[in-house]
Amino acid sequence: MKISLNIKIALLMLLVGSFYSFKTLNFDEVKGWSLSGSTPKNYEIGTEENAERNGKVAYLKSIKNGSGFGTIMQSFLPTNYLGKRVRLTGYIKSSEVSDWAGMWFRVDGESNKVLGFDNMQNRAIKGETVWTQYSIVLDVPKESKTIAYGVLLSGQGNVWIDDLKFEVVDKSVPVNGLTTPTTEPINTNFEEN
């Protein structure tokens, strides 16, 4: 069954909207990071030593059955990235992920308007995986007000996270997430490649 682009965009916007309904549990288990999501009480975050990564890594683990998702996240002002194309990279390992997990990156403008977003749902992490580097590339428009990012876990399982970083890339690197909507419809006759 092929889903139209409009339906995909509508579903993505619904998911993006759910990110604004985060419930945040504030505690200092991982300095600079918070546990949020639609059901944060079903998850826990922390750090632990990991020999494969030669030091500490963060984790996000389910602790209760239930629906919804949890995320380990943080946000910051985009001052150093305004008007630039930015790549977020990070290493993630998973075990027993029953639904899906993914790194996510969101760029917000005035009144929490989403200017760019990707959560890897179309290339989700599932089941058991070894340490793998993932990346998300988004444009950060000059009118951006906040960058938020993290790793989410939907359903049961465990994910470990390490070495997340941002870097400016040139325009030859393709964006792989939702970007600022256009003001006019595009390719309505499907003749463009």
C-alpha positions as CSV (number, residue, x, y, z in Angstrom):
1,M,0.0,0.0,0.0
2,K,1.5,3.3,-1.1
3,I,0.9,6.3,1.2
4,S,0.6,9.7,-0.4
5,L,3.1,12.4,0.5
6,N,0.3,14.5,2.1
7,I,-0.6,11.7,4.4
8,K,3.0,11.1,5.3
9,I,3.4,14.8,6.1
10,A,0.2,14.9,8.1
11,L,1.4,11.8,10.2
12,L,4.8,13.4,10.7
13,M,3.2,16.7,11.9
14,L,1.0,14.7,14.3
15,L,4.1,13.1,15.7
16,V,5.9,16.4,15.9
17,G,2.9,17.9,17.7
18,S,3.2,15.0,20.3
19,F,6.7,16.2,21.1
20,Y,5.1,19.5,22.4
21,S,3.0,17.5,24.8
22,F,6.1,16.2,26.6
23,K,5.9,15.6,30.3
24,T,9.3,16.3,31.8
25,L,10.6,14.7,35.0
26,N,13.3,17.0,36.4
27,F,16.1,15.3,38.2
28,D,19.8,15.4,37.9
29,E,20.6,11.8,37.0
30,V,22.4,12.8,33.8
31,K,23.9,16.3,34.0
32,G,22.4,18.6,31.3
33,W,19.8,16.0,30.2
34,S,16.2,15.4,31.1
35,L,13.8,12.5,30.9
36,S,10.7,13.5,28.9
37,G,8.2,12.0,26.5
38,S,4.5,11.1,26.5
39,T,4.9,8.6,29.4
40,P,8.3,9.4,31.1
41,K,7.2,7.5,34.3
42,N,7.6,4.3,32.2
43,Y,11.3,5.0,31.6
44,E,14.6,5.8,33.4
45,I,17.8,7.5,32.3
46,G,21.3,7.3,33.8
47,T,24.9,6.7,33.0
48,E,27.1,3.7,33.3
49,E,30.7,2.6,32.4
50,N,31.0,0.9,29.0
51,A,34.2,-0.8,27.9
52,E,33.2,-0.9,24.2
53,R,33.0,3.0,24.2
54,N,36.0,3.5,26.6
55,G,34.1,5.4,29.3
56,K,30.6,6.5,30.4
57,V,27.6,6.3,28.2
58,A,24.0,7.4,28.9
59,Y,21.0,5.0,28.8
60,L,17.3,5.2,28.4
61,K,15.5,2.1,29.6
62,S,11.8,1.1,30.0
63,I,10.9,0.2,33.5
64,K,7.1,-0.4,33.2
65,N,4.9,-1.8,30.5
66,G,2.6,0.7,28.8
67,S,2.1,2.8,25.8
68,G,3.8,5.9,24.7
69,F,7.4,6.9,24.6
70,G,10.3,8.3,26.7
71,T,13.2,10.4,25.6
72,I,16.5,11.6,27.0
73,M,16.8,15.1,25.7
74,Q,18.1,18.6,26.0
75,S,17.6,21.9,24.2
76,F,19.7,25.0,23.5
77,L,19.8,28.4,21.7
78,P,20.9,28.0,18.1
79,T,23.1,31.0,18.0
80,N,26.2,29.3,16.5
81,Y,24.1,27.5,13.8
82,L,21.7,30.2,12.5
83,G,21.5,30.2,8.7
84,K,23.5,27.0,8.4
85,R,23.0,23.3,7.6
86,V,23.8,21.2,10.6
87,R,24.5,17.5,11.2
88,L,23.8,15.8,14.5
89,T,25.7,12.5,14.9
90,G,25.7,10.1,17.8
91,Y,26.4,6.4,18.6
92,I,23.5,4.2,19.8
93,K,23.2,0.6,20.9
94,S,20.0,-1.2,21.6
95,S,18.6,-4.3,23.2
96,E,15.0,-5.8,23.3
97,V,13.5,-2.7,21.6
98,S,9.9,-3.9,21.0
99,D,8.5,-1.0,19.0
100,W,11.2,1.4,17.9
101,A,13.9,3.9,18.9
102,G,15.7,6.7,17.2
103,M,17.8,9.8,17.6
104,W,15.8,13.0,17.0
105,F,16.6,16.6,16.1
106,R,14.1,19.5,16.0
107,V,14.5,23.2,15.1
108,D,11.9,25.5,16.4
109,G,11.0,29.1,15.5
110,E,8.6,31.7,17.1
111,S,5.7,30.2,19.0
112,N,7.2,26.7,18.9
113,K,6.7,26.6,15.1
114,V,8.6,23.5,13.8
115,L,11.2,24.6,11.2
116,G,12.9,21.3,10.9
117,F,12.5,17.8,12.4
118,D,13.6,14.2,12.1
119,N,13.2,11.3,14.6
120,M,14.5,8.4,12.4
121,Q,11.1,6.8,12.4
122,N,11.5,6.0,8.7
123,R,14.8,4.2,9.6
124,A,14.0,3.1,13.1
125,I,16.3,1.2,15.5
126,K,14.6,-2.1,16.5
127,G,15.5,-5.1,18.5
128,E,19.1,-5.7,19.3
129,T,21.9,-3.6,17.6
130,V,25.6,-3.0,18.2
131,W,27.1,0.4,18.6
132,T,26.3,2.3,15.4
133,Q,26.8,5.9,14.4
134,Y,23.6,7.6,13.2
135,S,23.2,11.1,11.8
136,I,20.5,13.7,11.1
137,V,21.0,16.7,8.9
138,L,18.7,19.8,9.1
139,D,18.8,23.4,8.0
140,V,18.7,25.9,10.9
141,P,17.0,29.0,9.5
142,K,18.0,32.5,10.7
143,E,14.7,32.9,12.5
144,S,15.2,29.7,14.6
145,K,14.8,30.1,18.4
146,T,15.6,26.7,19.8
147,I,17.3,23.4,18.9
148,A,16.1,20.3,20.8
149,Y,17.5,16.8,20.4
150,G,17.9,13.5,22.0
151,V,17.1,9.8,21.7
152,L,13.6,8.3,22.1
153,L,12.3,4.9,22.9
154,S,8.8,3.8,22.0
155,G,7.6,0.7,23.9
156,Q,9.8,-1.6,25.8
157,G,13.6,-2.0,25.6
158,N,16.9,-0.3,26.3
159,V,19.1,2.1,24.4
160,W,22.6,3.4,25.2
161,I,23.9,6.7,23.8
162,D,27.3,8.2,23.4
163,D,29.3,11.0,21.8
164,L,26.4,13.1,20.3
165,K,27.8,16.1,18.5
166,F,26.7,18.9,16.1
167,E,28.7,20.1,13.1
168,V,28.1,22.6,10.3
169,V,28.1,21.0,6.9
170,D,27.9,22.5,3.4
171,K,24.7,22.6,1.3
172,S,25.9,19.5,-0.7
173,V,25.0,17.3,2.3
174,P,21.3,16.5,1.8
175,V,18.7,17.2,4.5
176,N,17.0,14.1,5.8
177,G,14.2,15.5,7.8
178,L,11.1,17.7,7.6
179,T,12.1,21.2,6.7
180,T,10.3,24.5,6.6
181,P,7.1,24.1,4.5
182,T,7.0,25.8,1.1
183,T,4.6,28.6,0.5
184,E,3.3,27.1,-2.8
185,P,2.5,23.5,-3.8
186,I,5.4,21.7,-5.6
187,N,5.4,19.3,-8.5
188,T,1.6,18.9,-8.6
189,N,1.7,17.2,-12.0
190,F,4.5,14.8,-10.9
191,E,6.7,15.7,-14.0
192,E,9.7,16.9,-12.0
193,N,12.4,14.6,-10.8
